[in-house]
Amino acid sequence: PGLSLGLASSLALQRVEGGVAADFTLNEGESATFVLRLLGKEADSGGRCPGVGEAEERFRETVAFWRRWLSRCNYRGRWREQVQRSALALKLLTYQPTGAIVAAPTTSLPEGIGGARNWGYRYPRIRDAAFTVYDFLRIGFTGEAARLIDWLTPPWDERGSHCAAPHQA
């Protein structure tokens, strides 16, 4: 309720049953641009959807950013592509303002269907955070590891704390 979205496209869009649609075929070397953006007071830039040219430029800038970021990976072993994809996944599961990892991408999935181990993953597990720090450090992303450690540290800095913070062991 109250959510307003804007859609810009390089293709003609038709309104259909409370939404929009486009029917098109792309051949080799062709592309289509779609930009979905939050509108209204929560939006970060006045609610204006970028035009196709601006969207394509932003896409190129985004690709360049991630390539630069990934170029810092110091893993050179046999599984380099898989390690880099895993690093990207970890980075994308990180909350940028604090360095925190998301609680659990597999939230509420049981360990076994019908089993007793249906964990509540509303908070990041210390174990998962530790693995994430270890992984970032092993492949050269020391800044990401440090930010995550900085996010984890405050609950233990308080005297007498029993770790009553949004972390779980």
Disulfide bonds with the S-S distance in Angstrom:
none
